[in-house]
Amino acid sequence: MIKRTIDISEAAYLHLKNKQLLIDKKGETVGQIPIEDIGVVILENPAIVLTQQVVIACQQNNVALVFCDERHLPYSVLLPISDANTLHTKILQQQISLSVPSKKRLWSQIVRHKISNQAETLKNLGLTHAPVERLAAKVKSGDPDNLEAQAAQKYWPLLFGKEFRRNTDMDDINSLLNYGYAIIRALIARAIVGSGLHPALGLFHSNQYNGLCLADDLMEPFRPWVDWTVHQLAENQAEPKVDLSAKLALLNILSETVLWQEQCLPLMVACHYLLADLKRAFDDSGYALQYPRRMYVKTTANAPSLHGNTRRAGKA
């Protein structure tokens, strides 16, 4: 079943009744959604109040609670750890014991997918893509030549022009990228805990202060999907910013239908297959990690392509 994304942008009171998430504004219930139907809840307003029952129910149903900062950008994610998968301890031990050569092998496959997706994004925008595409085949185990960075140096000027600089602190196109990446990160983190793996134990990322290292690894090939959507939005906005239409377009990525080994599946479902694939690759050194493939559909800021699974609860 396709899980829903709930985006709450105004002051609200969230509580639970009969396994339903109830959203109240000014003493009146304006939204009611079964907890089991929800995949992600995005909390944007500092005046949002939620009960402990809501938090526990979300954890029991593997719902990612995403908290936003004062700029309305996703800042942190609350996820279950042990109860999302009944074989958590066994799978965690397997993850901890993964060898360095295996981590390098898997990281090189992730980098290869990312660079290929960057080239695919450029191609679908009618932009020069061959200089980026050529690098994908050259990635070695562990990416010792840092082809990921080399590809980025070619990719960004081709995508947004020579003057563009990727800066997480800027409020232009960068803010749209920040928002989109954070949403994808939450989606991947949700799939990770659902698989029984621990999101803090990464393959390449290893910052001791980062609780989502594995999510940061696995989300890399999805970044170009966000880039493509942001490029479409920027074409239709004189001053690109994270407004309502932009959020809807970026949130819609979570409910897109994608190709997984020739099957058409919602991205949320495909991500669980991705994690199953990753666990298989832990044991099989000859197995190539598969990623979902995107079916490109043009999006604009004024008319985002929606599949009916992203709800703006703050506007209900």
BALOBA-1460 file (C-alpha; in Angstrom, 3 decimals):
// residues 316
<rec num="1" residu="m" x="0.000" y="0.000" z="0.000"/>
<rec num="2" residu="i" x="1.200" y="3.509" z="-0.810"/>
<rec num="3" residu="k" x="1.978" y="5.407" z="2.378"/>
<rec num="4" residu="r" x="0.944" y="9.037" z="2.686"/>
<rec num="5" residu="t" x="3.079" y="12.093" z="3.403"/>
<rec num="6" residu="i" x="1.455" y="14.596" z="5.790"/>
<rec num="7" residu="d" x="2.861" y="18.148" z="5.797"/>
<rec num="8" residu="i" x="1.623" y="20.323" z="8.698"/>
<rec num="9" residu="s" x="2.638" y="23.963" z="8.299"/>
<rec num="10" residu="e" x="0.343" y="25.779" z="10.743"/>
<rec num="11" residu="a" x="-0.267" y="25.684" z="14.503"/>
<rec num="12" residu="a" x="-2.096" y="22.449" z="15.319"/>
<rec num="13" residu="y" x="-2.811" y="19.892" z="18.023"/>
<rec num="14" residu="l" x="-2.116" y="16.275" z="17.043"/>
<rec num="15" residu="h" x="-3.708" y="13.485" z="19.038"/>
<rec num="16" residu="l" x="-4.778" y="9.868" z="18.627"/>
<rec num="17" residu="k" x="-8.236" y="8.290" z="18.636"/>
<rec num="18" residu="n" x="-9.161" y="4.779" z="17.488"/>
<rec num="19" residu="k" x="-5.764" y="4.404" z="15.744"/>
<rec num="20" residu="q" x="-6.448" y="7.586" z="13.761"/>
<rec num="21" residu="l" x="-4.211" y="10.650" z="13.739"/>
<rec num="22" residu="l" x="-6.460" y="13.628" z="14.462"/>
<rec num="23" residu="i" x="-5.320" y="17.143" z="13.521"/>
<rec num="24" residu="d" x="-7.069" y="19.942" z="15.402"/>
<rec num="25" residu="k" x="-6.939" y="23.661" z="14.682"/>
<rec num="26" residu="k" x="-8.571" y="26.158" z="17.039"/>
<rec num="27" residu="g" x="-10.441" y="23.384" z="18.808"/>
<rec num="28" residu="e" x="-11.854" y="21.842" z="15.632"/>
<rec num="29" residu="t" x="-10.717" y="18.601" z="13.964"/>
<rec num="30" residu="v" x="-9.678" y="19.436" z="10.403"/>
<rec num="31" residu="g" x="-7.956" y="16.197" z="9.468"/>
<rec num="32" residu="q" x="-8.211" y="12.495" z="10.335"/>
<rec num="33" residu="i" x="-5.877" y="9.832" z="8.889"/>
<rec num="34" residu="p" x="-5.331" y="6.181" z="9.903"/>
<rec num="35" residu="i" x="-1.853" y="5.879" z="11.400"/>
<rec num="36" residu="e" x="-1.190" y="2.739" z="9.356"/>
<rec num="37" residu="d" x="-1.673" y="4.723" z="6.126"/>
<rec num="38" residu="i" x="1.056" y="7.264" z="6.945"/>
<rec num="39" residu="g" x="4.705" y="7.049" z="5.918"/>
<rec num="40" residu="v" x="6.064" y="10.510" z="6.768"/>
<rec num="41" residu="v" x="4.764" y="13.408" z="8.896"/>
<rec num="42" residu="i" x="6.490" y="16.771" z="8.400"/>
<rec num="43" residu="l" x="6.080" y="19.239" z="11.274"/>
<rec num="44" residu="e" x="6.900" y="22.787" z="10.164"/>
<rec num="45" residu="n" x="5.332" y="25.106" z="12.741"/>
<rec num="46" residu="p" x="6.870" y="25.675" z="16.230"/>
<rec num="47" residu="a" x="3.325" y="25.901" z="17.667"/>
<rec num="48" residu="i" x="2.480" y="22.293" z="16.747"/>
<rec num="49" residu="v" x="1.662" y="20.186" z="19.828"/>
<rec num="50" residu="l" x="1.492" y="16.388" z="19.718"/>
<rec num="51" residu="t" x="0.739" y="13.830" z="22.397"/>
<rec num="52" residu="q" x="3.002" y="11.007" z="23.505"/>
<rec num="53" residu="q" x="0.399" y="8.597" z="22.129"/>
<rec num="54" residu="v" x="0.928" y="10.053" z="18.656"/>
<rec num="55" residu="v" x="4.701" y="9.658" z="18.920"/>
<rec num="56" residu="i" x="4.476" y="6.040" z="20.103"/>
<rec num="57" residu="a" x="1.868" y="5.114" z="17.482"/>
<rec num="58" residu="c" x="4.053" y="6.612" z="14.759"/>
<rec num="59" residu="q" x="7.044" y="4.629" z="16.005"/>
<rec num="60" residu="q" x="5.033" y="1.407" z="16.139"/>
<rec num="61" residu="n" x="3.940" y="1.923" z="12.520"/>
<rec num="62" residu="n" x="7.367" y="3.019" z="11.242"/>
<rec num="63" residu="v" x="6.213" y="6.571" z="10.512"/>
<rec num="64" residu="a" x="9.068" y="9.045" z="10.116"/>
<rec num="65" residu="l" x="8.439" y="12.230" z="12.119"/>
<rec num="66" residu="v" x="10.343" y="15.087" z="10.475"/>
<rec num="67" residu="f" x="10.889" y="18.276" z="12.505"/>
<rec num="68" residu="c" x="11.647" y="21.549" z="10.681"/>
<rec num="69" residu="d" x="13.719" y="24.534" z="11.837"/>
<rec num="70" residu="e" x="12.917" y="28.253" z="11.801"/>
<rec num="71" residu="r" x="13.549" y="28.347" z="8.038"/>
<rec num="72" residu="h" x="10.928" y="25.601" z="7.569"/>
<rec num="73" residu="l" x="13.633" y="23.203" z="6.396"/>
<rec num="74" residu="p" x="13.744" y="19.615" z="7.738"/>
<rec num="75" residu="y" x="16.185" y="19.484" z="10.645"/>
<rec num="76" residu="s" x="15.761" y="16.146" z="12.427"/>
<rec num="77" residu="v" x="14.024" y="12.798" z="12.051"/>
<rec num="78" residu="l" x="12.472" y="10.629" z="14.747"/>
<rec num="79" residu="l" x="12.435" y="6.902" z="13.924"/>
<rec num="80" residu="p" x="11.985" y="3.562" z="15.709"/>
<rec num="81" residu="i" x="15.089" y="1.438" z="16.136"/>
<rec num="82" residu="s" x="14.440" y="-2.072" z="17.418"/>
<rec num="83" residu="d" x="10.735" y="-2.723" z="16.900"/>
<rec num="84" residu="a" x="10.570" y="-1.937" z="13.173"/>
<rec num="85" residu="n" x="11.940" y="-5.396" z="12.358"/>
<rec num="86" residu="t" x="11.628" y="-8.603" z="14.397"/>
<rec num="87" residu="l" x="15.134" y="-9.782" z="13.393"/>
<rec num="88" residu="h" x="16.778" y="-6.514" z="14.414"/>
<rec num="89" residu="t" x="19.501" y="-8.033" z="16.633"/>
<rec num="90" residu="k" x="20.574" y="-10.640" z="14.066"/>
<rec num="91" residu="i" x="20.603" y="-8.146" z="11.199"/>
<rec num="92" residu="l" x="22.428" y="-5.543" z="13.293"/>
<rec num="93" residu="q" x="25.190" y="-8.023" z="14.116"/>
<rec num="94" residu="q" x="25.572" y="-8.770" z="10.417"/>
<rec num="95" residu="q" x="25.813" y="-5.050" z="9.697"/>
<rec num="96" residu="i" x="28.430" y="-4.476" z="12.416"/>
<rec num="97" residu="s" x="30.611" y="-7.333" z="11.153"/>
<rec num="98" residu="l" x="30.606" y="-6.160" z="7.517"/>
<rec num="99" residu="s" x="34.206" y="-6.125" z="6.250"/>
<rec num="100" residu="v" x="35.992" y="-3.042" z="4.940"/>
<rec num="101" residu="p" x="36.388" y="-4.529" z="1.422"/>
<rec num="102" residu="s" x="32.624" y="-5.182" z="1.348"/>
<rec num="103" residu="k" x="31.900" y="-1.594" z="2.399"/>
<rec num="104" residu="k" x="34.216" y="-0.291" z="-0.323"/>
<rec num="105" residu="r" x="32.593" y="-2.545" z="-2.914"/>
<rec num="106" residu="l" x="29.107" y="-1.335" z="-2.020"/>
<rec num="107" residu="w" x="30.162" y="2.321" z="-1.831"/>
<rec num="108" residu="s" x="31.629" y="2.166" z="-5.333"/>
<rec num="109" residu="q" x="28.320" y="0.783" z="-6.625"/>
<rec num="110" residu="i" x="26.426" y="3.622" z="-4.932"/>
<rec num="111" residu="v" x="28.761" y="6.225" z="-6.443"/>
<rec num="112" residu="r" x="28.360" y="4.625" z="-9.866"/>
<rec num="113" residu="h" x="24.568" y="4.822" z="-9.561"/>
<rec num="114" residu="k" x="24.772" y="8.450" z="-8.426"/>
<rec num="115" residu="i" x="26.964" y="9.551" z="-11.327"/>
<rec num="116" residu="s" x="24.783" y="7.639" z="-13.803"/>
<rec num="117" residu="n" x="21.684" y="9.349" z="-12.398"/>
<rec num="118" residu="q" x="23.375" y="12.735" z="-12.659"/>
<rec num="119" residu="a" x="24.049" y="12.051" z="-16.326"/>
<rec num="120" residu="e" x="20.462" y="10.838" z="-16.781"/>
<rec num="121" residu="t" x="19.145" y="14.043" z="-15.199"/>
<rec num="122" residu="l" x="21.202" y="16.191" z="-17.553"/>
<rec num="123" residu="k" x="20.127" y="14.089" z="-20.520"/>
<rec num="124" residu="n" x="16.423" y="14.410" z="-19.678"/>
<rec num="125" residu="l" x="16.825" y="18.175" z="-19.400"/>
<rec num="126" residu="g" x="18.396" y="18.307" z="-22.861"/>
<rec num="127" residu="l" x="21.759" y="19.326" z="-21.406"/>
<rec num="128" residu="t" x="25.268" y="18.044" z="-22.100"/>
<rec num="129" residu="h" x="25.715" y="14.814" z="-20.168"/>
<rec num="130" residu="a" x="28.556" y="12.827" z="-21.769"/>
<rec num="131" residu="p" x="31.387" y="14.315" z="-19.599"/>
<rec num="132" residu="v" x="29.578" y="13.111" z="-16.472"/>
<rec num="133" residu="e" x="28.384" y="9.818" z="-17.938"/>
<rec num="134" residu="r" x="31.923" y="8.756" z="-18.865"/>
<rec num="135" residu="l" x="33.041" y="8.897" z="-15.235"/>
<rec num="136" residu="a" x="30.547" y="6.295" z="-13.993"/>
<rec num="137" residu="a" x="32.359" y="3.384" z="-15.653"/>
<rec num="138" residu="k" x="35.688" y="4.440" z="-14.106"/>
<rec num="139" residu="v" x="34.651" y="4.143" z="-10.448"/>
<rec num="140" residu="k" x="36.796" y="1.617" z="-8.567"/>
<rec num="141" residu="s" x="36.212" y="-0.097" z="-5.228"/>
<rec num="142" residu="g" x="35.962" y="2.556" z="-2.516"/>
<rec num="143" residu="d" x="36.173" y="5.315" z="-5.159"/>
<rec num="144" residu="p" x="39.877" y="6.036" z="-4.396"/>
<rec num="145" residu="d" x="40.060" y="8.612" z="-7.205"/>
<rec num="146" residu="n" x="37.091" y="10.494" z="-5.720"/>
<rec num="147" residu="l" x="35.198" y="10.398" z="-8.998"/>
<rec num="148" residu="e" x="32.103" y="11.391" z="-7.056"/>
<rec num="149" residu="a" x="33.659" y="14.836" z="-6.498"/>
<rec num="150" residu="q" x="35.001" y="15.010" z="-10.050"/>
<rec num="151" residu="a" x="31.534" y="14.309" z="-11.393"/>
<rec num="152" residu="a" x="30.073" y="17.047" z="-9.153"/>
<rec num="153" residu="q" x="32.549" y="19.589" z="-10.526"/>
<rec num="154" residu="k" x="31.280" y="18.892" z="-14.034"/>
<rec num="155" residu="y" x="27.650" y="18.330" z="-13.095"/>
<rec num="156" residu="w" x="26.670" y="21.540" z="-11.267"/>
<rec num="157" residu="p" x="27.826" y="24.009" z="-13.966"/>
<rec num="158" residu="l" x="26.080" y="21.910" z="-16.626"/>
<rec num="159" residu="l" x="22.880" y="21.795" z="-14.569"/>
<rec num="160" residu="f" x="22.549" y="25.335" z="-13.190"/>
<rec num="161" residu="g" x="25.198" y="27.323" z="-15.041"/>
<rec num="162" residu="k" x="28.809" y="28.278" z="-14.385"/>
<rec num="163" residu="e" x="27.878" y="30.867" z="-11.745"/>
<rec num="164" residu="f" x="26.072" y="28.372" z="-9.505"/>
<rec num="165" residu="r" x="27.710" y="27.325" z="-6.236"/>
<rec num="166" residu="r" x="26.348" y="24.560" z="-4.042"/>
<rec num="167" residu="n" x="26.027" y="26.233" z="-0.615"/>
<rec num="168" residu="t" x="23.714" y="24.811" z="2.057"/>
<rec num="169" residu="d" x="23.432" y="28.215" z="3.787"/>
<rec num="170" residu="m" x="22.044" y="30.118" z="0.797"/>
<rec num="171" residu="d" x="18.312" y="30.717" z="0.258"/>
<rec num="172" residu="d" x="18.071" y="30.491" z="-3.539"/>
<rec num="173" residu="i" x="18.104" y="27.241" z="-5.505"/>
<rec num="174" residu="n" x="20.200" y="25.826" z="-2.677"/>
<rec num="175" residu="s" x="17.287" y="26.043" z="-0.228"/>
<rec num="176" residu="l" x="15.126" y="23.971" z="-2.580"/>
<rec num="177" residu="l" x="17.893" y="21.391" z="-2.845"/>
<rec num="178" residu="n" x="18.243" y="21.330" z="0.953"/>
<rec num="179" residu="y" x="14.531" y="20.694" z="1.400"/>
<rec num="180" residu="g" x="14.384" y="17.959" z="-1.220"/>
<rec num="181" residu="y" x="17.487" y="16.171" z="0.062"/>
<rec num="182" residu="a" x="16.192" y="16.227" z="3.650"/>
<rec num="183" residu="i" x="12.907" y="14.638" z="2.588"/>
<rec num="184" residu="i" x="14.704" y="11.887" z="0.656"/>
<rec num="185" residu="r" x="16.995" y="11.331" z="3.648"/>
<rec num="186" residu="a" x="13.976" y="10.789" z="5.902"/>
<rec num="187" residu="l" x="12.472" y="8.357" z="3.396"/>
<rec num="188" residu="i" x="15.658" y="6.279" z="3.225"/>
<rec num="189" residu="a" x="16.092" y="6.361" z="7.011"/>
<rec num="190" residu="r" x="12.544" y="5.038" z="7.386"/>
<rec num="191" residu="a" x="13.286" y="2.158" z="5.008"/>
<rec num="192" residu="i" x="16.531" y="1.389" z="6.862"/>
<rec num="193" residu="v" x="14.916" y="0.940" z="10.266"/>
<rec num="194" residu="g" x="12.097" y="-1.052" z="8.635"/>
<rec num="195" residu="s" x="14.713" y="-3.474" z="7.317"/>
<rec num="196" residu="g" x="16.267" y="-4.030" z="10.735"/>
<rec num="197" residu="l" x="19.512" y="-2.206" z="9.913"/>
<rec num="198" residu="h" x="20.835" y="0.670" z="12.014"/>
<rec num="199" residu="p" x="20.934" y="4.049" z="10.223"/>
<rec num="200" residu="a" x="24.032" y="5.225" z="12.137"/>
<rec num="201" residu="l" x="26.316" y="2.466" z="10.780"/>
<rec num="202" residu="g" x="27.355" y="3.712" z="7.362"/>
<rec num="203" residu="l" x="29.358" y="2.248" z="4.507"/>
<rec num="204" residu="f" x="31.299" y="5.425" z="3.697"/>
<rec num="205" residu="h" x="29.923" y="8.193" z="5.919"/>
<rec num="206" residu="s" x="31.191" y="7.732" z="9.469"/>
<rec num="207" residu="n" x="30.783" y="10.997" z="11.398"/>
<rec num="208" residu="q" x="30.403" y="10.122" z="15.086"/>
<rec num="209" residu="y" x="27.867" y="12.938" z="15.488"/>
<rec num="210" residu="n" x="25.696" y="11.742" z="12.613"/>
<rec num="211" residu="g" x="22.946" y="9.268" z="13.502"/>
<rec num="212" residu="l" x="21.971" y="8.684" z="9.856"/>
<rec num="213" residu="c" x="25.263" y="7.752" z="8.187"/>
<rec num="214" residu="l" x="23.787" y="4.813" z="6.274"/>
<rec num="215" residu="a" x="20.910" y="6.985" z="5.069"/>
<rec num="216" residu="d" x="23.446" y="9.526" z="3.814"/>
<rec num="217" residu="d" x="25.186" y="6.725" z="1.909"/>
<rec num="218" residu="l" x="22.112" y="5.210" z="0.311"/>
<rec num="219" residu="m" x="20.399" y="8.488" z="-0.607"/>
<rec num="220" residu="e" x="23.241" y="9.652" z="-2.880"/>
<rec num="221" residu="p" x="21.809" y="8.203" z="-6.140"/>
<rec num="222" residu="f" x="18.467" y="9.888" z="-5.367"/>
<rec num="223" residu="r" x="19.938" y="13.392" z="-5.148"/>
<rec num="224" residu="p" x="19.793" y="13.905" z="-8.949"/>
<rec num="225" residu="w" x="16.041" y="13.223" z="-8.775"/>
<rec num="226" residu="v" x="15.712" y="16.218" z="-6.460"/>
<rec num="227" residu="d" x="18.027" y="18.222" z="-8.731"/>
<rec num="228" residu="w" x="15.807" y="17.549" z="-11.736"/>
<rec num="229" residu="t" x="12.672" y="18.689" z="-9.898"/>
<rec num="230" residu="v" x="14.441" y="21.812" z="-8.590"/>
<rec num="231" residu="h" x="15.620" y="22.645" z="-12.116"/>
<rec num="232" residu="q" x="12.008" y="22.434" z="-13.315"/>
<rec num="233" residu="l" x="10.865" y="24.672" z="-10.482"/>
<rec num="234" residu="a" x="13.645" y="27.213" z="-11.086"/>
<rec num="235" residu="e" x="12.592" y="27.548" z="-14.713"/>
<rec num="236" residu="n" x="9.201" y="28.807" z="-13.543"/>
<rec num="237" residu="q" x="10.244" y="31.066" z="-10.650"/>
<rec num="238" residu="a" x="12.049" y="34.379" z="-10.995"/>
<rec num="239" residu="e" x="13.383" y="33.933" z="-7.442"/>
<rec num="240" residu="p" x="13.342" y="30.238" z="-6.502"/>
<rec num="241" residu="k" x="12.231" y="29.644" z="-2.921"/>
<rec num="242" residu="v" x="10.690" y="26.990" z="-0.704"/>
<rec num="243" residu="d" x="7.034" y="27.986" z="-1.091"/>
<rec num="244" residu="l" x="3.867" y="25.882" z="-1.130"/>
<rec num="245" residu="s" x="4.046" y="24.820" z="-4.774"/>
<rec num="246" residu="a" x="7.756" y="23.964" z="-4.502"/>
<rec num="247" residu="k" x="7.169" y="21.837" z="-1.393"/>
<rec num="248" residu="l" x="4.357" y="19.949" z="-3.077"/>
<rec num="249" residu="a" x="6.523" y="19.211" z="-6.100"/>
<rec num="250" residu="l" x="9.424" y="18.002" z="-3.946"/>
<rec num="251" residu="l" x="7.231" y="15.994" z="-1.571"/>
<rec num="252" residu="n" x="5.640" y="14.373" z="-4.586"/>
<rec num="253" residu="i" x="8.931" y="12.591" z="-5.291"/>
<rec num="254" residu="l" x="8.129" y="10.312" z="-2.329"/>
<rec num="255" residu="s" x="4.961" y="9.007" z="-3.978"/>
<rec num="256" residu="e" x="6.264" y="8.746" z="-7.537"/>
<rec num="257" residu="t" x="5.904" y="5.499" z="-9.447"/>
<rec num="258" residu="v" x="9.373" y="4.170" z="-10.253"/>
<rec num="259" residu="l" x="10.819" y="1.171" z="-12.063"/>
<rec num="260" residu="w" x="12.246" y="-1.567" z="-9.887"/>
<rec num="261" residu="q" x="13.608" y="-4.455" z="-11.951"/>
<rec num="262" residu="e" x="10.956" y="-3.769" z="-14.624"/>
<rec num="263" residu="q" x="8.164" y="-3.498" z="-12.054"/>
<rec num="264" residu="c" x="6.264" y="-0.235" z="-11.542"/>
<rec num="265" residu="l" x="6.198" y="0.512" z="-7.808"/>
<rec num="266" residu="p" x="5.749" y="3.555" z="-5.537"/>
<rec num="267" residu="l" x="9.129" y="4.903" z="-4.442"/>
<rec num="268" residu="m" x="8.371" y="4.186" z="-0.773"/>
<rec num="269" residu="v" x="7.836" y="0.513" z="-1.606"/>
<rec num="270" residu="a" x="10.848" y="0.360" z="-3.933"/>
<rec num="271" residu="c" x="13.074" y="1.682" z="-1.125"/>
<rec num="272" residu="h" x="12.202" y="-1.350" z="1.004"/>
<rec num="273" residu="y" x="13.251" y="-3.597" z="-1.894"/>
<rec num="274" residu="l" x="16.475" y="-1.558" z="-2.106"/>
<rec num="275" residu="l" x="17.239" y="-2.327" z="1.540"/>
<rec num="276" residu="a" x="16.503" y="-6.024" z="1.019"/>
<rec num="277" residu="d" x="18.908" y="-5.860" z="-1.917"/>
<rec num="278" residu="l" x="21.552" y="-4.258" z="0.289"/>
<rec num="279" residu="k" x="21.302" y="-7.039" z="2.869"/>
<rec num="280" residu="r" x="21.659" y="-9.624" z="0.097"/>
<rec num="281" residu="a" x="24.764" y="-7.791" z="-1.144"/>
<rec num="282" residu="f" x="26.272" y="-8.048" z="2.362"/>
<rec num="283" residu="d" x="26.672" y="-11.806" z="1.882"/>
<rec num="284" residu="d" x="27.151" y="-12.088" z="-1.881"/>
<rec num="285" residu="s" x="30.331" y="-10.360" z="-3.056"/>
<rec num="286" residu="g" x="29.322" y="-10.868" z="-6.681"/>
<rec num="287" residu="y" x="25.907" y="-9.281" z="-6.297"/>
<rec num="288" residu="a" x="25.364" y="-5.833" z="-7.837"/>
<rec num="289" residu="l" x="23.228" y="-3.480" z="-5.780"/>
<rec num="290" residu="q" x="20.126" y="-2.388" z="-7.697"/>
<rec num="291" residu="y" x="18.471" y="1.039" z="-7.490"/>
<rec num="292" residu="p" x="15.003" y="2.153" z="-8.613"/>
<rec num="293" residu="r" x="14.869" y="4.005" z="-11.926"/>
<rec num="294" residu="r" x="12.929" y="7.203" z="-12.360"/>
<rec num="295" residu="m" x="10.305" y="7.796" z="-15.022"/>
<rec num="296" residu="y" x="10.734" y="11.474" z="-15.836"/>
<rec num="297" residu="v" x="7.581" y="13.614" z="-15.984"/>
<rec num="298" residu="k" x="7.918" y="17.366" z="-16.392"/>
<rec num="299" residu="t" x="6.953" y="19.438" z="-13.334"/>
<rec num="300" residu="t" x="6.333" y="23.159" z="-12.920"/>
<rec num="301" residu="a" x="6.073" y="25.367" z="-9.851"/>
<rec num="302" residu="n" x="2.525" y="26.427" z="-10.766"/>
<rec num="303" residu="a" x="1.268" y="22.960" z="-11.562"/>
<rec num="304" residu="p" x="3.166" y="20.291" z="-9.642"/>
<rec num="305" residu="s" x="2.453" y="16.753" z="-10.772"/>
<rec num="306" residu="l" x="0.701" y="15.112" z="-7.816"/>
<rec num="307" residu="h" x="-0.245" y="11.484" z="-7.327"/>
<rec num="308" residu="g" x="-2.717" y="12.184" z="-4.540"/>
<rec num="309" residu="n" x="-0.597" y="10.977" z="-1.615"/>
<rec num="310" residu="t" x="0.896" y="14.202" z="-0.321"/>
<rec num="311" residu="r" x="-1.405" y="16.159" z="1.929"/>
<rec num="312" residu="r" x="-0.957" y="19.704" z="3.226"/>
<rec num="313" residu="a" x="-2.582" y="19.218" z="6.610"/>
<rec num="314" residu="g" x="-1.709" y="22.784" z="7.581"/>
<rec num="315" residu="k" x="-4.089" y="24.014" z="4.891"/>
<rec num="316" residu="a" x="-6.886" y="21.561" z="5.626"/>
